[in-house]
């Protein structure tokens, strides 16, 4: 160790020492014989110290969130932004409400409660609002967490007998975002703590943003007083996106991945994957992986096989379009084919 230090850092240490004491002309290295003794309080674990400093610096530099010691928050993902949230008929209201909250946090639509089925964009809009508020109001402390993590915070504080301290930390923030509050069902003590935190934040005009799989009135496993408070602001839902919105979402995600997806393939995917945006993104990820790893091009036939493997097998729309088109000879046959394929009456087509 001594020789290694002398070889690598002699000049640097001598130069630094001279800045403090110019009369120094030479230095020597001595190794403390107790350096490996864990009980030696004067020994610093440099590796651990560096790791802790690096981790702390990384947290501080992470865009879009304010870290608060003692709160089990999640890092807000910087890829979630209002600018790349695709707006359609199913989510226009939630997007407009989110923009209003960003402009005037704590005074416009407080609390903001977003509900909808899994995979429709609730997490995206919540984290996008967190990022936008942090960028626009740099002095705000923004915390994004999930109901599960909030529950973990409470359980840990009970173990350490620091429940009051936990409440104080949450009550000191400016924007509280909690995802999936339905998972607090049946956790009466945790709900009581959230009720107290909610009251303090609301009374001090701090912004509260929540999400759930149902509107507050239907979250019957939550305490009525908590349900009531969730209804104080605005309640907006995210519905199932229509074809055009699904197509735009898919194209935006492909663009973000710098992947060229043929228009007919994008339309084929958008037609056949309707209810879940995460499912659309998952299929896109697999298409990209197949192309990059196995050089399998994104054609309709290849994508259809992938959807079949994922058990999405019920009447894939568009998979046999070319074969069908080749067999159609007359106008009447075209009407029959369209009616049969899409399950609509002929008179609706005409």
QUIUR-V897303 format. One record per backbone hydrogen bond with DSSP energy under -0.5 kcal/mol. NH is the residue of the N-H (numbers start at 0). CO is the residue of the C=O. E is the energy in kcal/mol with one decimal. If there is no record, write none. Layout:
BEGIN
NH&CO&E + NH&CO&E
END
This chain:
BEGIN
4&0&-2.4 + 5&1&-2.3 + 6&2&-2.3 + 7&3&-2.1 + 8&4&-2.8 + 9&5&-1.0 + 12&8&-2.7 + 13&9&-2.5 + 14&10&-2.4 + 15&11&-2.3 + 16&12&-2.4 + 17&13&-2.1 + 18&14&-1.3 + 19&15&-1.0 + 20&16&-3.0 + 23&20&-2.0 + 31&29&-0.6 + 34&31&-1.7 + 36&33&-1.9 + 37&35&-0.7 + 39&36&-2.0 + 40&38&-1.0 + 42&39&-1.5 + 45&43&-1.3 + 48&44&-2.6 + 49&45&-2.7 + 50&46&-2.1 + 51&47&-2.5 + 52&48&-2.3 + 53&49&-2.6 + 54&50&-2.3 + 55&51&-2.4 + 56&52&-2.5 + 57&53&-2.4 + 58&54&-2.0 + 59&55&-2.3 + 60&56&-2.0 + 61&57&-0.8 + 61&58&-0.6 + 64&61&-0.8 + 65&141&-1.8 + 66&64&-0.6 + 68&66&-0.5 + 70&67&-1.9 + 71&69&-0.5 + 72&70&-2.2 + 73&143&-2.8 + 79&76&-1.6 + 80&78&-0.8 + 84&81&-1.0 + 85&83&-0.8 + 90&87&-1.6 + 91&87&-0.8 + 94&90&-1.9 + 95&91&-2.3 + 96&92&-2.6 + 97&93&-2.2 + 98&94&-2.2 + 99&95&-1.9 + 100&96&-2.2 + 101&97&-2.1 + 102&98&-1.9 + 103&99&-2.1 + 104&101&-0.5 + 106&103&-1.7 + 107&103&-2.1 + 108&106&-0.6 + 110&207&-0.6 + 111&207&-2.3 + 112&110&-0.6 + 112&233&-2.7 + 113&111&-0.5 + 113&209&-2.8 + 114&235&-2.2 + 115&211&-1.3 + 119&116&-0.9 + 124&120&-2.4 + 125&121&-2.4 + 126&122&-2.5 + 127&123&-2.5 + 128&124&-2.1 + 129&125&-1.9 + 130&126&-2.5 + 131&127&-2.5 + 132&128&-2.7 + 133&129&-2.0 + 134&130&-1.9 + 135&131&-2.4 + 136&132&-3.2 + 139&136&-2.1 + 141&139&-0.8 + 142&140&-0.5 + 142&174&-2.8 + 144&176&-2.8 + 146&178&-2.2 + 149&145&-2.5 + 150&146&-2.4 + 151&147&-2.1 + 152&148&-2.5 + 153&149&-2.1 + 154&150&-2.6 + 155&151&-2.5 + 156&152&-2.2 + 157&153&-2.1 + 158&154&-2.1 + 159&155&-1.9 + 160&156&-0.6 + 160&157&-0.7 + 161&156&-3.2 + 165&161&-2.2 + 166&162&-2.4 + 167&163&-2.2 + 168&164&-1.9 + 169&165&-2.0 + 170&166&-2.4 + 171&167&-0.7 + 171&168&-0.6 + 172&169&-1.2 + 173&140&-1.7 + 174&140&-2.2 + 175&206&-2.5 + 176&142&-2.9 + 176&174&-0.6 + 177&175&-0.5 + 177&208&-2.5 + 178&144&-2.3 + 180&210&-3.0 + 182&179&-1.7 + 183&180&-2.0 + 184&181&-1.5 + 185&220&-1.2 + 186&183&-2.2 + 187&185&-1.2 + 190&186&-2.4 + 191&187&-1.9 + 192&188&-1.8 + 193&189&-2.4 + 194&190&-2.5 + 195&191&-2.0 + 196&192&-2.5 + 197&193&-3.1 + 198&194&-2.2 + 199&195&-2.0 + 200&196&-2.6 + 201&197&-2.8 + 202&198&-2.5 + 203&199&-1.2 + 204&201&-1.7 + 205&200&-3.0 + 206&173&-1.6 + 208&175&-2.8 + 209&111&-3.0 + 210&177&-1.4 + 211&113&-2.0 + 217&214&-1.7 + 218&214&-0.6 + 218&215&-1.5 + 219&217&-1.7 + 221&218&-2.0 + 225&222&-0.8 + 226&222&-2.4 + 227&223&-2.6 + 228&224&-1.5 + 229&225&-2.0 + 230&226&-0.8 + 230&227&-0.9 + 231&228&-1.5 + 233&110&-2.1 + 235&112&-2.7 + 235&233&-0.5 + 237&114&-2.4 + 238&89&-2.2 + 238&236&-0.6 + 245&241&-2.7 + 246&242&-2.7 + 247&243&-2.2 + 248&244&-2.6 + 249&245&-2.5 + 250&246&-2.5 + 251&247&-2.3 + 252&248&-2.4 + 253&249&-2.3 + 254&250&-2.4 + 255&251&-2.4 + 256&252&-1.4 + 257&254&-1.4 + 258&253&-2.7 + 260&258&-0.7 + 261&259&-0.6 + 265&261&-2.5 + 266&262&-2.5 + 267&263&-1.9 + 268&264&-2.4 + 269&265&-2.5 + 270&266&-2.3 + 271&267&-1.7 + 272&268&-2.0 + 273&271&-0.6 + 276&118&-2.8 + 277&118&-0.7 + 279&275&-1.5 + 280&276&-2.3 + 281&277&-2.5 + 282&278&-2.3 + 283&279&-2.2 + 284&280&-2.5 + 285&281&-1.8 + 286&282&-2.3 + 287&283&-2.6 + 288&284&-2.3 + 289&285&-2.5 + 290&286&-1.9 + 291&287&-2.7 + 292&288&-2.9 + 293&289&-1.8 + 294&290&-1.1 + 295&289&-1.7 + 296&294&-0.7 + 298&296&-1.8 + 302&298&-2.6 + 303&299&-2.7 + 304&300&-2.0 + 305&301&-1.8 + 306&302&-2.6 + 307&303&-2.2 + 308&304&-2.0 + 309&305&-1.3 + 310&307&-1.7 + 311&306&-3.0 + 312&310&-1.2 + 314&312&-0.9 + 318&315&-0.9 + 320&317&-0.8 + 323&319&-2.6 + 324&320&-2.7 + 325&321&-1.8 + 326&322&-0.9 + 326&323&-0.7 + 327&323&-0.7 + 327&324&-0.7 + 333&329&-1.7 + 334&330&-2.0 + 335&331&-2.6 + 336&332&-2.5 + 337&333&-2.5 + 338&334&-2.6 + 339&335&-2.5 + 340&336&-2.7 + 341&337&-2.3 + 342&338&-1.0 + 343&338&-1.3 + 347&344&-0.7 + 348&344&-1.0 + 348&345&-0.6 + 349&345&-1.9
END
